[in-house]
Amino acid sequence: MRRHTILLACLLLFPLQLLADRKPVLGQIQLPHNYYYREMYLPQLTTGPSALTFSPDGKELVYSMGGSLWRQTIGSNEAQELTHAAGYDYQPDWSHDGRHIIFIRYQNDALELWQLDLQTRKEVGLTSHGDVNVEPRYSPDGRQVAFVSTADTGHFNLYVADVADDHLTNSRRLLPEHTSNIYRYYYASTDHAINPSWTPDGQRLVFVSNREVAYGTGDIRSVSINVPEDVKKVFSEETAWRAQPQVAPDGRRVLFSSYHGRQWQQLWLTTMDGAAPFPLTFGEFDRTQARFSPDGSHIGYISNEEGNTSLWVQEIVGGARTRIDPTQRHYIQKVGRLQLNVRDENGKTVPARVSVLAADGRAYAPDNAWMHADDGFDRSLQAFENHYFHCPGECALTVPIGDAQLQLSRGLDYAITEQHVRIRSDGNTITTASLKPLRLPAQYGHFASADLHVHMNYGGHYYNTPQNLIEQGRAEHLDAIYNLIVNKEERIPDIAQFGPRPLRKDKTLLMEGQEFHSSYWGHLGLLDLADHFLTPDFSSYRESALSSPYPHNGVVASLAHAQHGLVGYAHPFDGPVNPDKDVELSDGLPADVAQGQVDYYELVGFSDHRSTADVWYRLLNLGFRLPAGAGTDAMANYASLRGPVGVNRVFIAMTGETTPEKLHSGLKQGRTFVSNGPLLGLDVDRKHPGDEITLAKSTTLPYHASLRSIVPIDHFELIFNGRVLASHRLEGARTRADVSGNVEIPASGWLVLRAWNDQANPKLQDIYPYASTSPIYVTVGKQAPHSTEDAAYFVRWLDRLIDGATARSDYNSPQEKQDTLQYLNAARRVFQTQTEKNVHKGTSVVWPRRVVVPLYLRG
């Protein structure tokens, strides 16, 4: 999980025109942490059902699935497609007279309200201003519609409009925009109002508001339609976008989704008076999007108990369940069946990532596949973000007839394959895709690829399992996945999975680790913990009982090292770090590196790679040996994610079978390169990344460098002590290079090979292509690396940390504050010493060693 929004990185690092090609999905929303609300709140394309509404007589359902609206009788297996537009349709609501369905359509980079006449099949757009409009609900008399919109503000606000004759009139914001005084970390200071539901008399709306709420999406409240100042609190507990309270037909009970005291969303009941809630359903999976039947005897909901989404109707008394399973589908358009077979270079069936764009401009997947979506795209190149699924090697799907475009990929060591297929209506259309490998020359050795930062479950649409996560990794041709178990506010979805024993299928390993969340010092990846999960897994959560900035990250790292674990800084920086000008600066990286507490650094991850590298280079210039690691921070059960698993990965040099022990030692020794696209090989005087070259005096050394890439590359460079020593121009397709030359080594330092682009590439789901090796270290004579400028930079950084920690008044004890300041001042002295000019001249090289951090335990 990451600390800042990707939009901030875009604005800080490059001129806007350089990043104008790739923008976040639905960028008109002006709220932080877009990857959370996009997945947990906004509708996403899924092959299973995603939202439902009952018919007035309670015998039928209309639901969204695969981007269309479908109608199905409860107890039947036949479903009729009601809509099929150039966009994607979601969130239906059935009018009480049975005539209309209001819904939202994703098209033209907006979510607009539409209405369907069930008698004439006429579709009419009700809004058209390019906003994000969601959760429409007819009033009981059918004269009004409540919905949530970003109109005018870019924030989620509650709206009510009159509806008649296929038009909305008198659209008005029900609640004035309000800014809370309370500190928030994951949410904007401006309040939101979401999840509207009418009371049966049509006089009030029940909704969720985070007014003066620090964590979660807010309390359940109600507001009078005619007197908006009349707002009442119904019930308070932490919610996460999907509480979706629904008032029962009796006007008294309120049904909502909650994870209170659990890790998963289940259905609970309270009352309009806020009576003590009781659970209605149980299970280690999610039940959301719940609706009462018109007579109040049943509830319908979406479940992910089988992994993908599914639709169920359940009796409130007795609990008998009926699955709404559309095994017979009647499509509006003519369709055919596509049978896809994926083969490697030897003709063997292999899993892969697949995108299918049909003749109607929409994305398709097999009925049981998990559909995923990219988090950004270039509007000048495509109408929607990329959608994809993982094919186990052979898969079949239903697609409209006509020309379909296929794109297949399998990690970074197979070229992306594109095919055009004509879908016929008479029988199956069978196509085979043969993937071509990308291989570095053998002189660079053999590598195992690993994603060091994955979250198996994190509040998404799907329910993931270790077995399925491995299948995701196999399709992305990963050798190892580290599932970093972590909290999402008060819950830790994968806590039951924690343990030191790895899981393996074929050549892919899955290992459980931990991400430690500090809302102040920066996030840590903790790998290979031998004994137990570190609790409480978070610190410095202001406005909570864990508001203290203690434990700082040095304490956490020391606890992890006591379990023989590796500690890395996760998704470090979204833009350049300027200790003199940054409004806020509390990241503890330099303090922990100075005291030997950091084993690896997520150079390629959910951050800006070049800004992250700039800080890394400065640390390397001071003699710190800090290996490059990489992790996607993929929420692997999301339908809309920064991903998929393995988008950012580290390649670790090793021989023989991939084992946890080899991964651990190879990463710690820095025998790595990291990438989101290019493969890199570097040989300097027959030494590779992680090695050290010892020279009696400055000299010239031969080097060889190679590149293989799934996308064209702009820059291919050899770096010495942070400066470009050699730049190689790529020709032709710019996806391959083998170069050699001589490099002059004037002093002690380090060498890395890197490849990068100025702009994004639509085939690569990251802000831009980037790859780098870990350093080859060079010692000339007895001189240690030295940079007065960089040492002074970190002194100023530590001054900011010390000032910030001194100003904090929320430590649990004076001892916590004292230990924190002692740790920071000790780190400052390390850098202060290096600001003295020529301090290392003629001295032996002494690399920084890990210090043992004293733990302050309250007794």
JOBEL-V394011 format. One record per residue. N is the residue number from 1. RES is the residue in three letters. PHI is phi in whole degrees, 0 to 359 (999 if undefined). Layout:
# JOBEL-V394011
n/res/phi
N/RES/PHI
N/RES/PHI
This chain:
# JOBEL-V394011
n/res/phi
1/MET/999
2/ARG/244
3/ARG/269
4/HIS/232
5/THR/277
6/ILE/293
7/LEU/298
8/LEU/298
9/ALA/299
10/CYS/299
11/LEU/286
12/LEU/280
13/LEU/275
14/PHE/237
15/PRO/304
16/LEU/303
17/GLN/294
18/LEU/288
19/LEU/250
20/ALA/292
21/ASP/286
22/ARG/246
23/LYS/232
24/PRO/298
25/VAL/299
26/LEU/53
27/GLY/291
28/GLN/289
29/ILE/282
30/GLN/257
31/LEU/222
32/PRO/284
33/HIS/54
34/ASN/296
35/TYR/292
36/TYR/280
37/TYR/291
38/ARG/296
39/GLU/275
40/MET/276
41/TYR/241
42/LEU/282
43/PRO/291
44/GLN/229
45/LEU/288
46/THR/227
47/THR/283
48/GLY/263
49/PRO/297
50/SER/232
51/ALA/198
52/LEU/216
53/THR/210
54/PHE/277
55/SER/289
56/PRO/304
57/ASP/270
58/GLY/76
59/LYS/265
60/GLU/230
61/LEU/229
62/VAL/245
63/TYR/217
64/SER/265
65/MET/198
66/GLY/62
67/GLY/88
68/SER/237
69/LEU/263
70/TRP/232
71/ARG/241
72/GLN/210
73/THR/282
74/ILE/297
75/GLY/97
76/SER/259
77/ASN/251
78/GLU/260
79/ALA/234
80/GLN/250
81/GLU/288
82/LEU/262
83/THR/227
84/HIS/202
85/ALA/257
86/ALA/287
87/GLY/252
88/TYR/236
89/ASP/252
90/TYR/213
91/GLN/51
92/PRO/284
93/ASP/220
94/TRP/267
95/SER/292
96/HIS/290
97/ASP/272
98/GLY/80
99/ARG/272
100/HIS/234
101/ILE/238
102/ILE/262
103/PHE/203
104/ILE/243
105/ARG/236
106/TYR/269
107/GLN/196
108/ASN/55
109/ASP/59
110/ALA/211
111/LEU/245
112/GLU/246
113/LEU/278
114/TRP/229
115/GLN/229
116/LEU/248
117/ASP/272
118/LEU/291
119/GLN/277
120/THR/261
121/ARG/65
122/LYS/284
123/GLU/249
124/VAL/228
125/GLY/283
126/LEU/262
127/THR/229
128/SER/202
129/HIS/256
130/GLY/80
131/ASP/266
132/VAL/253
133/ASN/240
134/VAL/219
135/GLU/55
136/PRO/288
137/ARG/219
138/TYR/293
139/SER/288
140/PRO/305
141/ASP/271
142/GLY/77
143/ARG/268
144/GLN/228
145/VAL/228
146/ALA/259
147/PHE/200
148/VAL/249
149/SER/216
150/THR/264
151/ALA/308
152/ASP/74
153/THR/246
154/GLY/80
155/HIS/247
156/PHE/278
157/ASN/235
158/LEU/272
159/TYR/236
160/VAL/227
161/ALA/220
162/ASP/278
163/VAL/232
164/ALA/193
165/ASP/55
166/ASP/61
167/HIS/222
168/LEU/259
169/THR/227
170/ASN/53
171/SER/289
172/ARG/214
173/ARG/285
174/LEU/281
175/LEU/241
176/PRO/292
177/GLU/292
178/HIS/222
179/THR/252
180/SER/282
181/ASN/276
182/ILE/289
183/TYR/287
184/ARG/232
185/TYR/254
186/TYR/267
187/TYR/229
188/ALA/293
189/SER/291
190/THR/285
191/ASP/288
192/HIS/238
193/ALA/222
194/ILE/222
195/ASN/58
196/PRO/286
197/SER/211
198/TRP/281
199/THR/282
200/PRO/302
201/ASP/276
202/GLY/72
203/GLN/266
204/ARG/222
205/LEU/244
206/VAL/266
207/PHE/205
208/VAL/242
209/SER/226
210/ASN/255
211/ARG/302
212/GLU/56
213/VAL/244
214/ALA/278
215/TYR/238
216/GLY/82
217/THR/270
218/GLY/128
219/ASP/270
220/ILE/276
221/ARG/226
222/SER/224
223/VAL/221
224/SER/285
225/ILE/293
226/ASN/271
227/VAL/230
228/PRO/300
229/GLU/289
230/ASP/275
231/VAL/246
232/LYS/237
233/LYS/277
234/VAL/269
235/PHE/199
236/SER/240
237/GLU/193
238/GLU/292
239/THR/235
240/ALA/221
241/TRP/71
242/ARG/245
243/ALA/297
244/GLN/44
245/PRO/298
246/GLN/232
247/VAL/276
248/ALA/291
249/PRO/302
250/ASP/283
251/GLY/76
252/ARG/249
253/ARG/278
254/VAL/232
255/LEU/264
256/PHE/207
257/SER/265
258/SER/210
259/TYR/242
260/HIS/304
261/GLY/73
262/ARG/224
263/GLN/255
264/TRP/228
265/GLN/285
266/GLN/230
267/LEU/265
268/TRP/232
269/LEU/237
270/THR/229
271/THR/230
272/MET/297
273/ASP/269
274/GLY/77
275/ALA/298
276/ALA/308
277/PRO/285
278/PHE/230
279/PRO/287
280/LEU/260
281/THR/227
282/PHE/220
283/GLY/151
284/GLU/267
285/PHE/193
286/ASP/255
287/ARG/236
288/THR/219
289/GLN/56
290/ALA/282
291/ARG/223
292/PHE/285
293/SER/290
294/PRO/305
295/ASP/268
296/GLY/77
297/SER/271
298/HIS/229
299/ILE/231
300/GLY/250
301/TYR/202
302/ILE/257
303/SER/237
304/ASN/243
305/GLU/298
306/GLU/260
307/GLY/103
308/ASN/281
309/THR/283
310/SER/214
311/LEU/246
312/TRP/225
313/VAL/240
314/GLN/229
315/GLU/289
316/ILE/291
317/VAL/261
318/GLY/107
319/GLY/81
320/ALA/298
321/ARG/240
322/THR/235
323/ARG/274
324/ILE/268
325/ASP/245
326/PRO/278
327/THR/286
328/GLN/244
329/ARG/245
330/HIS/251
331/TYR/270
332/ILE/288
333/GLN/267
334/LYS/288
335/VAL/230
336/GLY/223
337/ARG/253
338/LEU/252
339/GLN/255
340/LEU/249
341/ASN/240
342/VAL/249
343/ARG/232
344/ASP/269
345/GLU/293
346/ASN/259
347/GLY/82
348/LYS/278
349/THR/291
350/VAL/225
351/PRO/285
352/ALA/201
353/ARG/272
354/VAL/227
355/SER/243
356/VAL/235
357/LEU/248
358/ALA/274
359/ALA/296
360/ASP/275
361/GLY/83
362/ARG/251
363/ALA/269
364/TYR/224
365/ALA/207
366/PRO/302
367/ASP/301
368/ASN/256
369/ALA/276
370/TRP/276
371/MET/275
372/HIS/236
373/ALA/229
374/ASP/292
375/ASP/261
376/GLY/199
377/PHE/193
378/ASP/263
379/ARG/295
380/SER/283
381/LEU/253
382/GLN/208
383/ALA/277
384/PHE/223
385/GLU/294
386/ASN/293
387/HIS/243
388/TYR/204
389/PHE/216
390/HIS/257
391/CYS/261
392/PRO/290
393/GLY/132
394/GLU/223
395/CYS/209
396/ALA/231
397/LEU/213
398/THR/266
399/VAL/222
400/PRO/303
401/ILE/294
402/GLY/122
403/ASP/280
404/ALA/242
405/GLN/255
406/LEU/245
407/GLN/229
408/LEU/235
409/SER/216
410/ARG/212
411/GLY/72
412/LEU/258
413/ASP/253
414/TYR/227
415/ALA/294
416/ILE/292
417/THR/248
418/GLU/237
419/GLN/221
420/HIS/247
421/VAL/231
422/ARG/268
423/ILE/276
424/ARG/257
425/SER/269
426/ASP/260
427/GLY/85
428/ASN/277
429/THR/262
430/ILE/254
431/THR/222
432/THR/242
433/ALA/251
434/SER/255
435/LEU/269
436/LYS/254
437/PRO/284
438/LEU/248
439/ARG/230
440/LEU/282
441/PRO/303
442/ALA/296
443/GLN/297
444/TYR/270
445/GLY/96
446/HIS/254
447/PHE/233
448/ALA/253
449/SER/263
450/ALA/217
451/ASP/258
452/LEU/277
453/HIS/211
454/VAL/227
455/HIS/242
456/MET/298
457/ASN/230
458/TYR/206
459/GLY/88
460/GLY/271
461/HIS/295
462/TYR/257
463/TYR/249
464/ASN/262
465/THR/231
466/PRO/304
467/GLN/295
468/ASN/288
469/LEU/298
470/ILE/297
471/GLU/296
472/GLN/299
473/GLY/294
474/ARG/295
475/ALA/295
476/GLU/266
477/HIS/54
478/LEU/265
479/ASP/270
480/ALA/209
481/ILE/230
482/TYR/254
483/ASN/276
484/LEU/273
485/ILE/286
486/VAL/202
487/ASN/280
488/LYS/245
489/GLU/55
490/GLU/273
491/ARG/245
492/ILE/232
493/PRO/305
494/ASP/257
495/ILE/301
496/ALA/291
497/GLN/272
498/PHE/294
499/GLY/174
500/PRO/277
501/ARG/273
502/PRO/283
503/LEU/245
504/ARG/228
505/LYS/224
506/ASP/53
507/LYS/256
508/THR/256
509/LEU/256
510/LEU/237
511/MET/233
512/GLU/267
513/GLY/227
514/GLN/214
515/GLU/254
516/PHE/266
517/HIS/263
518/SER/244
519/SER/281
520/TYR/232
521/TRP/271
522/GLY/109
523/HIS/268
524/LEU/243
525/GLY/265
526/LEU/242
527/LEU/253
528/ASP/60
529/LEU/295
530/ALA/274
531/ASP/232
532/HIS/210
533/PHE/284
534/LEU/281
535/THR/249
536/PRO/273
537/ASP/78
538/PHE/204
539/SER/215
540/SER/58
541/TYR/271
542/ARG/297
543/GLU/64
544/SER/218
545/ALA/290
546/LEU/248
547/SER/280
548/SER/299
549/PRO/287
550/TYR/257
551/PRO/284
552/HIS/285
553/ASN/294
554/GLY/295
555/VAL/295
556/VAL/299
557/ALA/298
558/SER/296
559/LEU/296
560/ALA/292
561/HIS/295
562/ALA/296
563/GLN/263
564/HIS/65
565/GLY/272
566/LEU/256
567/VAL/239
568/GLY/225
569/TYR/274
570/ALA/266
571/HIS/28
572/PRO/297
573/PHE/222
574/ASP/268
575/GLY/192
576/PRO/302
577/VAL/258
578/ASN/237
579/PRO/300
580/ASP/275
581/LYS/238
582/ASP/300
583/VAL/296
584/GLU/236
585/LEU/207
586/SER/225
587/ASP/294
588/GLY/272
589/LEU/311
590/PRO/297
591/ALA/296
592/ASP/284
593/VAL/294
594/ALA/300
595/GLN/255
596/GLY/70
597/GLN/262
598/VAL/247
599/ASP/263
600/TYR/204
601/TYR/221
602/GLU/288
603/LEU/292
604/VAL/244
605/GLY/190
606/PHE/278
607/SER/199
608/ASP/271
609/HIS/293
610/ARG/288
611/SER/295
612/THR/297
613/ALA/293
614/ASP/299
615/VAL/293
616/TRP/301
617/TYR/301
618/ARG/297
619/LEU/292
620/LEU/298
621/ASN/296
622/LEU/261
623/GLY/93
624/PHE/283
625/ARG/262
626/LEU/233
627/PRO/294
628/ALA/276
629/GLY/239
630/ALA/204
631/GLY/202
632/THR/284
633/ASP/59
634/ALA/281
635/MET/275
636/ALA/287
637/ASN/255
638/TYR/272
639/ALA/276
640/SER/240
641/LEU/212
642/ARG/278
643/GLY/180
644/PRO/281
645/VAL/310
646/GLY/89
647/VAL/303
648/ASN/249
649/ARG/214
650/VAL/251
651/PHE/254
652/ILE/248
653/ALA/290
654/MET/195
655/THR/241
656/GLY/75
657/GLU/292
658/THR/287
659/THR/229
660/PRO/302
661/GLU/293
662/LYS/291
663/LEU/297
664/HIS/299
665/SER/290
666/GLY/295
667/LEU/292
668/LYS/297
669/GLN/277
670/GLY/76
671/ARG/272
672/THR/220
673/PHE/225
674/VAL/234
675/SER/195
676/ASN/242
677/GLY/196
678/PRO/282
679/LEU/264
680/LEU/234
681/GLY/229
682/LEU/224
683/ASP/226
684/VAL/241
685/ASP/52
686/ARG/66
687/LYS/249
688/HIS/238
689/PRO/310
690/GLY/96
691/ASP/277
692/GLU/238
693/ILE/254
694/THR/249
695/LEU/237
696/ALA/286
697/LYS/205
698/SER/298
699/THR/202
700/THR/249
701/LEU/238
702/PRO/280
703/TYR/221
704/HIS/230
705/ALA/220
706/SER/225
707/LEU/218
708/ARG/225
709/SER/217
710/ILE/281
711/VAL/224
712/PRO/298
713/ILE/242
714/ASP/272
715/HIS/233
716/PHE/226
717/GLU/224
718/LEU/258
719/ILE/248
720/PHE/235
721/ASN/51
722/GLY/88
723/ARG/243
724/VAL/289
725/LEU/266
726/ALA/211
727/SER/238
728/HIS/251
729/ARG/276
730/LEU/268
731/GLU/246
732/GLY/63
733/ALA/288
734/ARG/60
735/THR/242
736/ARG/208
737/ALA/202
738/ASP/224
739/VAL/231
740/SER/210
741/GLY/179
742/ASN/237
743/VAL/237
744/GLU/276
745/ILE/252
746/PRO/275
747/ALA/200
748/SER/295
749/GLY/167
750/TRP/204
751/LEU/231
752/VAL/224
753/LEU/253
754/ARG/222
755/ALA/221
756/TRP/198
757/ASN/238
758/ASP/285
759/GLN/235
760/ALA/289
761/ASN/236
762/PRO/297
763/LYS/272
764/LEU/235
765/GLN/271
766/ASP/207
767/ILE/291
768/TYR/190
769/PRO/294
770/TYR/200
771/ALA/209
772/SER/204
773/THR/277
774/SER/289
775/PRO/287
776/ILE/264
777/TYR/270
778/VAL/233
779/THR/242
780/VAL/252
781/GLY/63
782/LYS/244
783/GLN/273
784/ALA/270
785/PRO/303
786/HIS/206
787/SER/210
788/THR/300
789/GLU/299
790/ASP/288
791/ALA/298
792/ALA/296
793/TYR/301
794/PHE/282
795/VAL/298
796/ARG/295
797/TRP/298
798/LEU/295
799/ASP/300
800/ARG/296
801/LEU/296
802/ILE/294
803/ASP/298
804/GLY/294
805/ALA/292
806/THR/294
807/ALA/286
808/ARG/292
809/SER/244
810/ASP/247
811/TYR/295
812/ASN/280
813/SER/200
814/PRO/300
815/GLN/295
816/GLU/300
817/LYS/295
818/GLN/298
819/ASP/295
820/THR/296
821/LEU/291
822/GLN/297
823/TYR/297
824/LEU/293
825/ASN/292
826/ALA/295
827/ALA/294
828/ARG/299
829/ARG/297
830/VAL/300
831/PHE/285
832/GLN/300
833/THR/301
834/GLN/279
835/THR/281
836/GLU/286
837/LYS/297
838/ASN/59
839/VAL/298
840/HIS/263
841/LYS/296
842/GLY/77
843/THR/258
844/SER/290
845/VAL/282
846/VAL/235
847/TRP/282
848/PRO/301
849/ARG/246
850/ARG/290
851/VAL/257
852/VAL/270
853/VAL/273
854/PRO/293
855/LEU/262
856/TYR/260
857/LEU/250
858/ARG/285
859/GLY/236
